[in-house]
Amino acid sequence: MGSLTINLLGTSFKINAQQDSQYLQQLLTYYTGVVDNLKETLSEQDPLQIAILAGILISDELHTQKCTSNIQQIGTENNYMLSEVENITEKLINSIDQVL
């Protein structure tokens, strides 16, 4: 179990989680990077808006990765099914040839 103190966007609090502290720190570092990029990009500096936008950006990254992973999995499954169809078709043609 790990803990982490978060000092970000004008607020500070401590969290405890099942993950270890090093992992929590990695998450915070990544999130802080997204927040910092938004702060540099946006003229609006409202902490709540920045936090929401950071959450949306990270959600978009996760969603895109899941979609890409699903597409790759479907492609793999389709290749397997195509192989099976080809095998069955070949067996049927051989069976028909033997009868004729």
C-alpha positions in Angstrom: 0.0 0.0 0.0 1.3 3.4 -0.9 0.6 7.0 -0.1 1.2 10.3 -1.9 0.9 13.9 -1.1 -0.5 15.9 -4.0 0.3 19.7 -4.3 -1.3 20.8 -7.5 -3.5 23.6 -8.9 -3.7 25.4 -5.6 -4.7 22.5 -3.4 -2.9 19.9 -1.3 -4.0 16.6 0.1 -2.7 13.1 0.8 -4.0 9.9 -0.7 -3.5 6.3 0.3 -4.0 3.5 -2.3 -3.3 -0.2 -2.8 -0.6 0.6 -5.4 2.9 1.4 -4.2 4.1 5.0 -3.7 6.5 4.9 -6.7 3.6 4.0 -9.1 1.4 6.8 -7.6 4.3 9.2 -8.1 4.6 8.2 -11.7 0.8 8.8 -12.2 1.1 12.2 -10.5 4.2 13.1 -12.6 2.3 12.3 -15.8 -0.8 14.2 -14.7 1.3 17.2 -13.7 2.9 17.2 -17.1 -0.5 17.3 -18.8 -1.6 20.1 -16.4 1.6 22.1 -17.1 1.1 21.8 -20.8 -2.4 23.1 -20.5 -1.3 26.0 -18.3 1.2 27.0 -21.0 -1.3 26.6 -23.8 -4.5 28.2 -22.3 -5.1 31.8 -21.5 -7.7 30.7 -18.9 -5.9 29.7 -15.7 -8.9 28.5 -13.7 -7.7 25.4 -11.7 -11.0 23.5 -12.0 -11.1 24.0 -15.8 -7.5 22.9 -16.2 -8.2 19.8 -14.0 -11.2 18.9 -16.1 -9.4 19.4 -19.4 -6.5 17.3 -18.1 -8.9 14.6 -17.2 -10.5 14.7 -20.6 -7.2 14.6 -22.4 -6.0 11.6 -20.5 -9.4 9.9 -21.0 -9.0 10.5 -24.7 -5.6 8.9 -24.7 -6.9 5.9 -22.9 -9.9 5.6 -25.1 -7.8 5.8 -28.2 -5.4 3.1 -27.0 -8.4 0.8 -26.1 -9.9 1.3 -29.6 -6.6 0.6 -31.2 -6.1 -2.5 -29.1 -9.6 -3.7 -29.9 -9.1 -3.1 -33.7 -5.8 -5.1 -33.5 -7.5 -7.9 -31.6 -10.4 -8.0 -34.2 -7.8 -8.1 -37.0 -6.1 -11.1 -35.4 -9.4 -12.9 -34.9 -10.4 -12.2 -38.5 -7.1 -13.5 -39.7 -7.6 -16.7 -37.7 -11.2 -17.1 -39.0 -10.1 -16.5 -42.6 -7.4 -19.2 -42.2 -10.1 -21.6 -40.9 -12.4 -20.7 -43.8 -9.6 -21.3 -46.3 -8.8 -24.7 -44.7 -12.5 -25.8 -44.8 -12.8 -24.6 -48.4 -9.7 -26.5 -49.4 -11.0 -29.7 -47.7 -14.4 -29.3 -49.4 -12.7 -28.8 -52.8 -10.6 -31.9 -52.2 -13.7 -33.9 -51.2 -15.6 -32.8 -54.3 -12.6 -33.7 -56.5 -12.4 -37.2 -55.1 -16.1 -37.8 -55.7 -15.9 -36.5 -59.3 
